[in-house]
Amino acid sequence: MTLAALRDKSPEAFRTISEVAAELDMPQHVLRFWESRFTQVRPIKRAGGRRYYRPEDVDLLRGIRTLLYREGYTIKGAQKVMREKGPRHVAELGRAAFAASVAPSNIVSFEEAQRRDEMPDDEPRHARAALAMLERAHAETPFVAARDERGKLEALLAELLELKSRLRAARAASR
């Protein structure tokens, strides 16, 4: 099913697993796995085991996707958020992420999209997720680094930033 067909469908309509997988850009087996890990996701199962997701299930899946892929949570961490803040909070995260993804500010011209495809993302998704995970771990763990360790880390960061600027300069020179 095309994305245009998904948009034509009523927001209150039930969706099949293939429609939800296409909308979330996820394989179907991942959605089935999440059903086993997040009992709050309860699609209606019809004859032959065919799954139909309600709109609230889709929002919840979007929220789980946001927690795992954008926020960098593990399955256990996302389960903890679900337990502590509830499925409504997680579903709201999903609705907010979806609204942001279809906001007019994300619509670009064909030329802009081509230019973006040619240039690698400075901060890939997995790096942002890893950074978010580290920031959370740092906030949750009362850990004070020794001064020499901090100095080593700052030196390493400076070296990485220098390498990044050299890489940018090399890319600019090759164009």
TORZA-83188 format. One record per residue: x, y, z of N, C-alpha, C, CB in turn; residue number from 0. Coordinates in steps of 0.1 Angstrom, whole numbers. Glycine has a CB too. Layout:
# residues N
> n.px|n.py|n.pz|ca.px|ca.py|ca.pz|c.px|c.py|c.pz|cb.px|cb.py|cb.pz|num
> X|Y|Z|X|Y|Z|X|Y|Z|X|Y|Z|NUM $
...
//
This chain:
# residues 175
> n.px|n.py|n.pz|ca.px|ca.py|ca.pz|c.px|c.py|c.pz|cb.px|cb.py|cb.pz|num
> 8|-12|0|0|0|0|9|12|0|-10|0|12|0 $
> 5|22|-8|13|34|-9|10|44|2|11|41|-22|1 $
> 19|53|5|17|63|15|5|72|12|30|71|17|2 $
> 3|74|-1|-8|83|-5|-21|76|-1|-8|86|-20|3 $
> -22|63|-3|-34|55|1|-36|55|16|-33|40|-4|4 $
> -25|54|23|-26|55|38|-32|68|42|-12|52|45|5 $
> -27|79|36|-32|92|39|-47|94|36|-24|103|32|6 $
> -52|87|25|-66|88|21|-75|80|31|-67|82|8|7 $
> -69|71|39|-77|63|48|-81|72|60|-69|51|53|8 $
> -92|70|66|-97|78|77|-87|76|89|-111|74|81|9 $
> -84|86|97|-76|85|109|-81|75|119|-74|98|115|10 $
> -94|73|119|-101|63|128|-101|49|123|-115|68|132|11 $
> -97|47|111|-98|34|104|-87|24|111|-95|35|89|12 $
> -91|11|111|-82|1|116|-72|-1|104|-89|-12|120|13 $
> -60|-5|108|-49|-8|98|-44|-22|100|-38|3|99|14 $
> -40|-28|88|-34|-41|89|-19|-39|93|-35|-48|75|15 $
> -13|-50|96|1|-50|100|10|-44|89|6|-64|105|16 $
> 7|-48|77|15|-43|66|13|-28|64|11|-50|52|17 $
> 1|-22|66|-1|-8|65|7|-1|77|-16|-4|66|18 $
> 6|-6|89|14|0|100|29|-1|98|10|-7|113|19 $
> 33|-12|93|48|-14|90|52|-4|80|51|-28|86|20 $
> 44|-2|70|48|8|59|48|22|65|39|7|47|21 $
> 38|25|73|37|39|79|48|42|88|24|40|86|22 $
> 53|32|96|63|34|106|77|31|100|61|25|118|23 $
> 77|26|87|90|22|81|97|12|89|99|35|78|24 $
> 90|1|92|95|-10|101|91|-23|95|90|-8|115|25 $
> 99|-33|97|95|-47|92|84|-52|101|107|-57|92|26 $
> 75|-60|95|64|-66|103|68|-74|115|55|-74|94|27 $
> 79|-81|113|83|-90|125|87|-81|137|95|-98|120|28 $
> 92|-69|135|95|-60|146|82|-57|154|103|-48|141|29 $
> 72|-54|146|59|-50|153|54|-62|161|49|-46|142|30 $
> 55|-74|155|51|-86|162|59|-88|175|52|-99|153|31 $
> 72|-85|174|81|-87|186|77|-77|196|96|-85|182|32 $
> 74|-64|192|70|-54|202|57|-58|209|68|-40|195|33 $
> 48|-64|201|35|-69|208|39|-78|219|26|-76|197|34 $
> 49|-87|218|53|-96|229|59|-89|240|62|-107|223|35 $
> 66|-78|238|73|-70|248|65|-59|255|86|-65|243|36 $
> 55|-54|247|47|-43|252|32|-48|252|49|-30|244|37 $
> 27|-53|263|14|-59|263|3|-49|261|12|-66|276|38 $
> 6|-36|262|-4|-26|260|-8|-25|245|2|-12|264|39 $
> 1|-30|236|-2|-30|222|-11|-43|220|11|-30|213|40 $
> -23|-41|217|-32|-52|215|-40|-51|202|-42|-54|227|41 $
> -35|-55|191|-43|-55|179|-54|-65|179|-34|-57|166|42 $
> -64|-62|172|-76|-71|171|-72|-82|161|-89|-64|167|43 $
> -73|-94|165|-70|-105|155|-83|-111|150|-61|-116|163|44 $
> -83|-112|137|-95|-118|130|-91|-132|124|-99|-108|118|45 $
> -100|-137|116|-99|-150|111|-85|-151|104|-110|-153|101|46 $
> -79|-163|106|-66|-165|100|-55|-158|107|-66|-161|86|47 $
> -58|-152|119|-47|-145|127|-44|-132|121|-35|-154|127|48 $
> -51|-126|112|-49|-113|106|-50|-102|117|-58|-110|94|49 $
> -40|-94|118|-40|-83|128|-46|-70|123|-26|-81|133|50 $
> -54|-64|131|-59|-51|128|-56|-41|139|-75|-51|125|51 $
> -48|-31|136|-44|-22|146|-54|-10|147|-30|-16|144|52 $
> -58|-7|159|-66|5|162|-58|17|161|-74|4|176|53 $
> -64|29|159|-56|41|159|-47|43|172|-65|53|157|54 $
> -53|40|183|-45|41|196|-33|32|196|-54|39|208|55 $
> -34|20|190|-23|11|189|-12|17|180|-28|-3|183|56 $
> -16|23|169|-6|29|160|1|40|167|-13|34|147|57 $
> -6|49|174|0|59|182|10|54|192|-10|68|189|58 $
> 6|43|199|15|37|209|27|31|202|7|26|216|59 $
> 26|25|191|37|20|183|46|31|179|33|11|171|60 $
> 41|42|175|49|54|171|57|58|183|40|65|165|61 $
> 50|59|195|57|63|207|68|53|211|47|64|218|62 $
> 66|40|210|76|31|213|88|32|203|70|16|212|63 $
> 85|35|190|95|37|180|103|49|184|89|38|166|64 $
> 96|60|188|103|72|192|113|69|204|93|83|196|65 $
> 108|62|214|116|59|226|128|51|222|108|52|236|66 $
> 126|41|213|137|32|210|147|38|200|132|19|205|67 $
> 142|44|190|151|49|179|155|63|180|144|46|166|68 $
> 147|72|185|151|86|186|156|90|199|139|95|183|69 $
> 151|84|210|155|87|223|166|78|228|143|87|233|70 $
> 168|67|221|179|58|225|176|48|236|191|66|228|71 $
> 164|46|240|160|37|251|162|23|247|146|39|256|72 $
> 165|14|256|165|0|254|150|-5|255|174|-8|263|73 $
> 148|-18|252|134|-23|254|130|-22|269|133|-38|249|74 $
> 139|-25|278|136|-25|292|134|-10|296|148|-30|300|75 $
> 142|-1|291|140|13|294|126|18|289|151|21|288|76 $
> 123|14|277|110|18|272|98|12|280|108|15|257|77 $
> 100|0|284|90|-7|293|88|1|306|94|-22|295|78 $
> 100|5|311|99|13|324|92|26|322|114|15|329|79 $
> 94|33|311|87|45|308|72|42|307|92|52|295|80 $
> 69|31|300|55|27|299|48|25|312|54|15|289|81 $
> 56|18|321|50|15|334|49|27|343|59|5|342|82 $
> 59|36|343|59|48|351|50|59|346|73|53|353|83 $
> 50|62|333|43|73|328|30|69|321|52|81|319|84 $
> 29|56|318|17|51|312|16|51|297|5|59|317|85 $
> 8|43|291|7|42|277|2|55|270|-2|31|273|86 $
> -6|63|277|-10|76|271|1|85|269|-21|83|281|87 $
> 11|86|278|23|94|276|31|89|264|32|94|289|88 $
> 33|76|263|40|71|252|33|73|239|43|55|254|89 $
> 20|71|239|12|74|227|13|89|223|-3|70|229|90 $
> 13|98|233|14|112|230|28|115|223|13|120|243|91 $
> 39|108|228|52|110|222|51|106|207|62|101|229|92 $
> 44|95|204|42|90|191|34|100|182|35|77|190|93 $
> 24|106|188|16|116|180|24|128|177|3|120|188|94 $
> 32|132|187|40|144|186|51|142|175|47|148|199|95 $
> 57|130|175|68|127|165|62|126|152|74|113|169|96 $
> 49|121|150|43|120|138|39|134|132|30|111|138|97 $
> 34|142|141|30|156|137|43|164|133|24|163|149|98 $
> 54|162|140|66|168|136|71|163|122|77|167|147|99 $
> 69|150|120|75|145|107|67|149|95|75|130|108|100 $
> 54|153|97|46|157|86|44|172|86|32|150|86|101 $
> 51|179|95|50|194|95|55|200|82|57|200|108|102 $
> 49|212|79|53|218|66|68|222|66|45|231|64|103 $
> 74|223|78|89|227|78|97|215|73|93|231|92|104 $
> 92|203|73|99|192|68|97|189|53|95|179|75|105 $
> 89|197|46|87|196|32|97|204|25|72|200|28|106 $
> 105|198|16|115|205|9|113|203|-6|129|200|13|107 $
> 120|211|-14|119|210|-28|127|197|-33|125|222|-35|108 $
> 125|193|-45|132|182|-51|147|184|-51|127|179|-65|109 $
> 151|196|-55|165|200|-55|171|199|-41|167|214|-61|110 $
> 164|204|-31|169|203|-17|171|189|-13|160|211|-8|111 $
> 161|181|-16|161|166|-12|173|160|-19|148|159|-16|112 $
> 176|163|-31|188|157|-38|201|161|-32|188|161|-53|113 $
> 201|174|-28|213|180|-22|216|173|-8|212|195|-20|114 $
> 205|171|-1|206|164|12|211|149|10|193|165|20|115 $
> 206|143|0|210|129|-2|224|128|-6|201|123|-14|116 $
> 230|138|-12|244|138|-16|253|140|-4|247|148|-27|117 $
> 248|147|6|257|150|17|253|140|29|255|165|22|118 $
> 263|134|35|260|125|46|255|134|58|272|116|50|119 $
> 247|128|66|242|135|78|253|136|88|230|127|84|120 $
> 255|148|93|266|150|103|264|142|116|267|165|106|121 $
> 251|140|119|248|133|131|238|122|128|242|142|143|122 $
> 243|110|124|234|99|121|224|96|133|241|87|117|123 $
> 213|90|129|203|87|140|209|79|151|191|79|133|124 $
> 217|69|147|222|60|158|232|68|167|230|48|152|125 $
> 239|78|162|247|86|170|239|95|180|257|95|162|126 $
> 228|101|175|219|109|183|213|100|194|208|115|175|127 $
> 209|88|190|203|79|200|213|75|211|197|66|193|128 $
> 226|72|206|236|68|216|239|80|225|249|64|209|129 $
> 239|92|220|242|104|228|231|106|238|243|116|219|130 $
> 218|104|234|207|106|243|208|95|254|194|104|236|131 $
> 212|83|250|213|72|260|224|76|270|216|59|253|132 $
> 235|81|265|246|84|274|242|96|284|259|88|266|133 $
> 235|106|278|231|117|286|222|112|297|224|128|278|134 $
> 212|103|294|203|98|304|211|90|315|193|89|298|135 $
> 220|82|310|228|74|320|237|83|329|238|64|312|136 $
> 242|94|323|250|103|331|241|110|341|257|114|322|137 $
> 229|114|337|220|121|346|215|112|358|208|126|339|138 $
> 214|99|355|209|89|364|220|84|374|202|77|358|139 $
> 232|85|369|243|79|377|251|90|384|252|70|368|140 $
> 252|90|397|261|100|403|276|95|402|257|101|419|141 $
> 282|100|391|296|96|388|304|109|386|296|87|376|142 $
> 315|110|393|324|121|391|337|116|386|326|129|405|143 $
> 340|120|374|353|115|367|365|122|374|352|118|352|144 $
> 375|115|375|388|121|379|392|131|369|399|110|382|145 $
> 400|141|374|404|152|365|412|147|354|412|162|373|146 $
> 421|137|356|429|133|345|421|125|334|441|123|350|147 $
> 410|118|339|401|112|329|393|122|321|391|102|337|148 $
> 389|132|328|382|143|322|391|150|311|376|153|332|149 $
> 403|152|315|413|158|306|415|150|293|426|161|313|150 $
> 416|137|296|418|127|284|405|128|275|420|113|289|151 $
> 394|128|281|381|129|273|380|142|265|369|127|282|152 $
> 384|153|272|384|166|265|394|166|253|386|177|275|153 $
> 406|160|256|416|160|245|411|151|233|429|154|250|154 $
> 404|140|237|399|131|226|388|139|218|393|119|233|155 $
> 379|146|226|369|154|219|375|164|210|360|160|229|156 $
> 385|171|214|391|181|206|397|175|193|402|189|214|157 $
> 403|163|195|409|156|183|398|152|174|417|144|188|158 $
> 387|147|179|376|143|170|370|155|162|365|136|178|159 $
> 369|166|169|364|178|163|374|183|152|362|189|173|160 $
> 386|182|154|396|186|144|395|176|132|411|185|150|161 $
> 394|163|135|393|154|123|380|157|116|392|140|129|162 $
> 369|160|122|357|163|116|358|176|107|345|166|126|163 $
> 365|186|112|367|198|103|376|195|91|373|209|112|164 $
> 386|186|93|395|182|82|386|175|71|406|173|87|165 $
> 378|166|76|369|158|67|360|167|59|361|148|75|166 $
> 354|177|66|346|187|59|354|195|48|339|197|69|167 $
> 366|199|52|374|206|43|378|197|30|387|211|50|168 $
> 381|185|33|384|176|22|372|174|13|389|162|27|169 $
> 360|173|19|348|171|11|346|184|2|336|168|20|170 $
> 347|195|8|345|208|1|355|209|-10|346|220|11|171 $
> 368|205|-8|378|206|-18|375|196|-30|392|203|-12|172 $
> 369|185|-27|367|175|-38|355|179|-47|365|162|-32|173 $
> 347|189|-43|335|192|-52|339|201|-63|325|198|-43|174 $
//
